[in-house]
C-alpha cells in the first residue's frame, strides 16, 4: 500500500524493492534502447547508427522492423573495441 513520506509517495515493486513514485526510470535503467536513445547514450547520430546496423557492426536486436540496442551488449562492444585499440 502506498504511503506518503513527505517527499512523495513510495511504492513497493513486485520484486520487493522500494522506489519513489515520482521518479521516472532513467535511460540507464532501461535494458533495451531505441535508435534515438542509443544515439544519445553513445553520442552518435541516428543516421550513423543505422549505417552501423546495416553493416552489422554494432550489436542490436530486431523485432520485425523495430531495432533495439541492449545496453549490456553495447557496454561489452565498447569494452572490446577499447581493448583492441589498447592492444594494437
C-alpha positions as CSV (number, residue, x, y, z in Angstrom):
1,X,0.0,0.0,0.0
2,X,1.4,3.4,-0.9
3,X,2.2,5.9,1.8
4,X,3.4,9.4,2.0
5,X,6.9,10.2,3.4
6,X,6.6,13.9,3.0
7,X,8.9,13.7,-0.1
8,X,6.4,12.0,-2.4
9,X,4.7,8.6,-2.4
10,X,6.7,5.5,-2.1
11,X,5.6,2.3,-3.7
12,X,6.7,-1.3,-3.5
13,X,7.7,-3.0,-6.7
14,X,6.7,-6.6,-7.4
15,X,10.2,-7.7,-6.6
16,X,10.1,-6.2,-3.2
17,X,12.2,-3.1,-3.9
18,X,11.0,0.4,-3.0
19,X,11.1,3.4,-5.2
20,X,9.9,7.0,-5.2
21,X,6.7,7.1,-7.2
22,X,7.5,10.5,-8.7
23,X,10.9,9.3,-10.0
24,X,10.9,8.2,-13.6
25,X,13.3,5.4,-14.6
26,X,16.4,6.9,-16.2
27,X,17.6,5.8,-19.6
28,X,20.4,3.9,-18.0
29,X,17.9,1.7,-16.2
30,X,16.3,0.6,-19.4
31,X,17.7,-2.6,-20.9
32,X,16.7,-2.0,-24.5
33,X,17.1,1.4,-26.1
34,X,15.6,2.6,-29.3
35,X,17.7,4.3,-32.0
36,X,17.3,7.8,-30.6
37,X,18.1,6.7,-27.1
38,X,21.1,4.6,-28.2
39,X,22.4,7.5,-30.2
40,X,22.1,9.8,-27.2
41,X,23.7,7.2,-25.0
42,X,26.6,6.6,-27.4
43,X,27.0,10.1,-28.6
44,X,26.4,9.1,-32.2
45,X,23.8,10.3,-34.7
46,X,20.9,8.2,-35.6
47,X,21.9,8.0,-39.3
48,X,25.4,6.7,-38.3
49,X,23.8,4.1,-36.1
50,X,21.6,2.9,-39.0
51,X,24.8,2.5,-41.1
52,X,26.4,0.5,-38.3
53,X,23.3,-1.7,-38.1
54,X,23.2,-2.2,-41.8
55,X,26.9,-3.3,-41.7
56,X,26.2,-5.5,-38.7
57,X,29.0,-3.6,-37.0
58,X,27.1,-2.9,-33.7
59,X,25.2,-5.3,-31.5
60,X,21.4,-4.9,-32.0
61,X,18.2,-6.8,-31.7
62,X,15.4,-6.7,-34.3
63,X,11.8,-7.3,-33.7
64,X,10.5,-7.3,-37.2
65,X,11.4,-3.8,-38.5
66,X,12.0,-2.4,-35.0
67,X,15.6,-2.1,-33.9
68,X,16.6,-2.1,-30.3
69,X,20.0,-1.9,-28.6
70,X,20.8,-3.9,-25.5
71,X,22.7,-1.7,-23.0
72,X,24.7,-4.6,-21.7
73,X,25.8,-5.7,-25.2
74,X,26.7,-2.1,-26.1
75,X,28.8,-1.9,-22.9
76,X,30.6,-5.1,-23.9
77,X,31.0,-3.8,-27.5
78,X,32.6,-0.6,-26.3
79,X,34.9,-2.5,-23.9
80,X,36.0,-4.9,-26.7
81,X,36.7,-2.0,-29.1
82,X,38.7,-0.1,-26.5
83,X,40.7,-3.3,-25.6
84,X,41.5,-3.8,-29.3
85,X,42.8,-0.2,-29.6
86,X,45.0,-0.6,-26.5
87,X,46.4,-3.9,-27.7
88,X,47.4,-2.9,-31.1
